[in-house]
């Protein structure tokens, strides 16, 4: 009994379903929105901190002596 039930569940059957253009387009836009959000998350959490470190190391070091016009 259990064996025949599992075989029936594993066999594909026909599905008489239709996804209209509106539903298909909204499904594709949802997938693109999720992928875009993941991409922006990676850019925001990886690229900008690395960019800040590069800018920090490129700036010249400031000296502790006062400028000449203050002496």
C-alpha positions in Angstrom: 0.0 0.0 0.0 2.7 2.5 1.0 4.8 1.5 -1.9 2.1 2.0 -4.5 1.2 5.4 -2.9 4.8 6.6 -3.1 5.1 5.5 -6.8 1.9 7.4 -7.6 3.3 10.5 -5.9 6.6 10.4 -7.8 5.1 10.0 -11.2 4.4 13.2 -13.0 0.9 14.0 -14.1 -0.5 16.6 -16.4 -1.4 20.0 -14.9 -4.0 21.9 -16.8 -2.9 25.4 -15.8 -2.3 28.6 -17.6 -0.2 31.5 -16.5 -1.4 34.5 -18.3 0.9 37.3 -19.5 0.3 39.4 -16.4 1.0 36.6 -13.9 4.1 35.5 -15.8 5.5 39.1 -16.1 4.9 39.8 -12.4 6.6 36.5 -11.5 9.6 37.4 -13.6 9.7 40.9 -12.1 9.6 39.5 -8.5 12.5 37.2 -9.3 14.5 40.1 -10.9 13.7 42.3 -7.8 15.0 39.6 -5.4 18.2 39.2 -7.5 18.7 42.9 -7.7 18.2 43.3 -4.0 20.9 40.6 -3.4 23.2 42.3 -5.8 22.8 45.7 -4.1 23.3 44.0 -0.7 26.6 42.6 -1.9 27.7 46.0 -3.4 26.7 47.9 -0.2 28.3 45.5 2.2 31.5 44.7 0.3 32.4 47.4 -2.2 31.9 50.5 -0.2 34.0 49.5 2.9 36.8 48.4 0.5 36.5 51.7 -1.3 36.7 53.7 1.9 39.9 51.8 2.9 41.5 52.5 -0.4 40.7 56.2 -0.2 42.1 56.3 3.4 45.4 54.8 2.4 45.8 57.1 -0.6 45.4 60.3 1.4 48.7 61.8 2.6 49.4 61.6 6.3 48.9 64.9 8.2 51.9 66.2 10.2 51.6 67.3 13.8 53.4 70.6 13.3 51.3 73.8 12.9 51.3 75.6 9.6 53.9 78.4 9.0 51.4 81.2 9.2 50.6 80.4 12.8 54.1 80.6 14.0 
